[in-house]
Amino acid sequence: MSEKIKNITAEKSSFDIVGKKNILLIICAAVILVGLVMFFVSGFNYSTDIASGSMIHVELGREITPEDYNKAIAIIKENAKLSSTVQITGSENTQMFIRFASVESSVMDSIKSSFASQFSLADKNILASGKISANAGAVQLNTVLLIVCVALFFVAVYAFIRTGIVGGVAFLASEVIAFLLSAAIYALLQIEINTSALYIALFVLVLTSYFTLPLLARAKENVKAKKLDAAQAVNGVVSASYVKYVLVSVALLIVVNLMLLFGTPSFRAFSLGLVVAVIVSLFVSVCIAGALFVLVKKVSIKRK
């Protein structure tokens, strides 16, 4: 009798996320589909760290200041109407290497003239200018993707050990959906992808794992120990956990928004990617992972 009361109480106090699983999965599918269409129409917005483009390398003869950094970005914006990335180089931080999207030779001449006049540079201080290939960025992209795949493999092995076959399959499906949603949002909003932003994929993996694995593990334990069905177990765990996950996400978003407000332009793309990663990880963990656990559990029961 007490067991029945416990089950009824758990069911009534649960946030019925499983009951809304069809709507939530349709939302995911719609966002991914629209993102896929946008990808084929416009592609991803790769920065010049990854895509080919143009560059100018200048020597100021003195240590670079934040004002110099901002002035260099403004020169590219004024002459080419483009965003740019600035790398401070040289043994004494006296050089700037600026990358931006490919421009015509006449625009490059205008950029060089502006640098010479605004920084009082002689011709010899403009060390190089012209086109630049995407080889370095492409290599880094492949390296990061390899790291993500290896990390996902080991985390998946741990997920299967901790949560069983049902939980492991639900975890893998959740990670795939998180990656697809993130990619779709990047394509939809045309968020710039630079070499730093590539590590957002790792952040999605880590944060989704941090949220999802304990949820699936507790759902498995409740199904086994408390004799609850999968839907009751998931709803109970989500009800007990979602406030904590939301608070963690809000804390992360506060920090990330500070970086968005006060970071450099190249760092803002990374910060915006972190915002996407936090929101997607929270949504997938709270709204999708448990629903997938229930669906996989139903399939496994039918096969027995």
N, C-alpha and C positions, 0 to 999 in steps of 0.2 A: 504493500500500500504506500509506504513512504517513498519507494522508488518511483511509483506512478506520479505522486505529488511532485517529486523533484523534476521529473521529465516535463510535466505540465507547466511548472513554474519556469523552467528553462525556456520552454517554447514560447510562453507568453512574454517573457522579458527580453526575448531576442529581437534584434534588429533584423527584419526579414529581408536580408540581401539576396538570399537564394530565390525567393519568390519573384524578384525583379530581374533574374538572370537573363531572360530572353531580351528584355529591353536593353540591358547593359551590353550584352554581346552584340546586339544590332547597332548600338551606338559605336562600339569599337570597330565593327566591320565597315560602317559608313565612313568614319574618319579615315581609316586605312585606305578605303577605296578612293575617296576624294583626293587623299594625299598621293596615291599612285597615279591618278589622272594628272595631277599637278606636276608630278615628277616627269611624266612623259611630255608635258607641255613646256615646262620651264627648266626642269632639272633641279639639282641642288645649287644653292648659292655658295660655291666654293670661293674662299678668299685667295689672294695671290700667294699665300703660303703654300697652297696646294695646286691651284691652277697656274697655267703659264700667264705671263704678263710683262710688265715693264719695270725697270728699276733705275734708281740714281744713287750713286755712292759719293758722299761729299766729306771733305776734311775741313773742320772749322778752325783747327789750330789751337783750340782751347777745350776745356771740359764742357760737355753738353749739359745744358740746363733744362728744366721742365718747359721753360718758355721756348727754347729752341725746338724741343720735341713738338709742341703744339703749333709752332710757326711752320714747321715742315709739313705737318698734316694739312694746315690751312692753305699752303701753297699748292699742294696737289688738288685739294678741293676746289680752289679758285680757278686753276688753269685747266684741269681735266674733268671737273665735276665728279670725282671719284673718291672713295674712301681709300685709305692706305695703311700699311703697317710699317712702323719705324723700329729699326734695330740699332742700338747704340753699340759701336764696335771700336776697335783700336785699343792699344795697350793702356792708354790713359783716358779712354772714353771721349775721344776727340772727333770720332767719325760717326756719320749716320748712314745707314743702308736702308733706303725706302723702297718698298714694293707696292705696286698698284696694278690695276688692270691694264691690258695692252692699249697703247695709244699711238697715234700717227707721229711721224718724225717732226712735223710742225708743232704739235702740242708738246713734244719732248723738248724742243728748242725753247719754247715759251717757259717751260718748267725750269730748265737750266738757267735761263735769263733771270727768272724770279729769285732763284736761290742765290745767284751771283750778286744781285742788287740788294736783297734783303739781309744777306749774311756778309756782305762785302767780301766776296770770294773772287780770287783770281782764277783763270782757266785751269791752272794746275791743281786747284783745290777740288775741282769736280773730277774725282778719280775715275769714275766710269758711269755710263748710262746706256740704256738700250733694252733689248728684249731679254727675258729670262725664262728658262724652261721650268717645267713642273716636276722634274725628276726627283728632286729631294723630297718634296711634299708627297709625291706618289709612293715613294719608298716608306715614308713614315706612316702613311695611311695603311699600307699593307701590314706594317709591323704592329700597329695598334689593333687592327682587325684580328691578327693572329693571336695577340695577347688576350683579347676578349674571348675568342673561341676556346683557348686553352683554359682560361679562368672559368668559363661557363661549363666546360667539361668536368673540372674538379668539383665545382659547386654542385653540379647535377649529381655526381657520384655521392657526395655527402647528403644531398636531398633524398636520394633513393634509400640510403642507409637509415636516415633519421625518420623519414615519413612513409617508407614503404613504396611499393610500386604505384599505388593510386596517387599518393602525395607527390612522388617523383615526377610522374607524368603531368600532373596538374601544375607543378612548379615549372617544368620545362615549357609547357604551353604558355604559362603566365609570362615567362621571360621573353619568349618569342613575341607575344602580343605587346609587351612593353617596348621592345626594340622597334617593332613595326609602327606603333603609335608615335614614338619619338621621331622616327624618320618621316612619318606622314606630316607631323606638325612642322618639322624643319622645312619640308617641301611647300606646305601650305603658306607658312608665314615668311618663307624665303630668309630664314635666319642664316647668317653667315657661318660657314663651316671653315674654321682655320685649324692649324695643327694642334693648338691647345684644346679646341672644342672636340677634337676626335676622342679625347679621354672622357667625354660625357658618356659614351657607351659603357665604359667601365663603371662610372658612377651609377648609371641606371642598374647595372647588374648587381652592384654592391647594395644599393639602397632597397631594391626590390627583394633581394635575398634577405636582408635584415628584417623587412616587414613580413614577407611571405612565409619563410621557413618556420618560425615559431607558430604562426597561425595554423599552418597545415599539420604541424606536429601535434598541437593541442587538439585539433579536430580529430585526428587519428586516435589519440588517446581517449577522447570522449566517446567515440564510436565503440571502442573496444571495452573500456572500463565501465562506462555509465549506461551502456546498451542503448544509446541514442541513435536515431537514424542520421544519415550523413547531413541532411538539411538542418536538423535541429542542432547538431554538433557545430556546424559551420556558423549558423546564426548566433549561437551562444558565444563562440570564440570571437567573432567580429564585434558583437555587442560589448564584450569585455576589453577589446583591444583598440577599437577605432579611435577613441579619445586620445590615447597615448600616441598613436601614429599621427593623428592630426596635429597634436602639440609639437611633436618632433619636426614635422614638416613645416609648421609655421615658424619655428625657431630657425630652421635652415633658410627659409624664404626671407626672413628678416635680414640675416647675414648676407645672403645673395643680393638682395635689393640694395643694400649699402654698397656692395661692390659695383652694382649697376650705376648707382648715382655718382660714385666718386672714382670709379676705375677708368683706365685709359680706353680709347675707342676699341683697340684690339682685344682688350680684356672684357669689354662689355658683351661681345659675342659669346664668350665663354660663360659669363654670368647668366646671360639669357638662356643659354643651353642648360645651365644648372636649374633654372626655374622650371623649364620643361621637364627635366629629369625628376625633380621632386614631385611635381604634380602628377606625372604619368605613373611614377612608382607608387604613390599613395593610392591613386585610382585603381590600378591593377591589383594591388595587394588587398585592398579592402573590398572592392566591388567585383573583381573578376576571378581571383585565385580560388576563393571558396566555392564559387559557382562551378568552376572547372573541376574542383575536387568532387562535388556532388555528381556531375555528369560522368566523370571517369568511374566513380564508384558504382553508378547505375549500370554502366556498360560491363564492368567486371562482374557484377551480380548476375546479369543476364547470361553471361558466358559460362557461368558455373552450372 
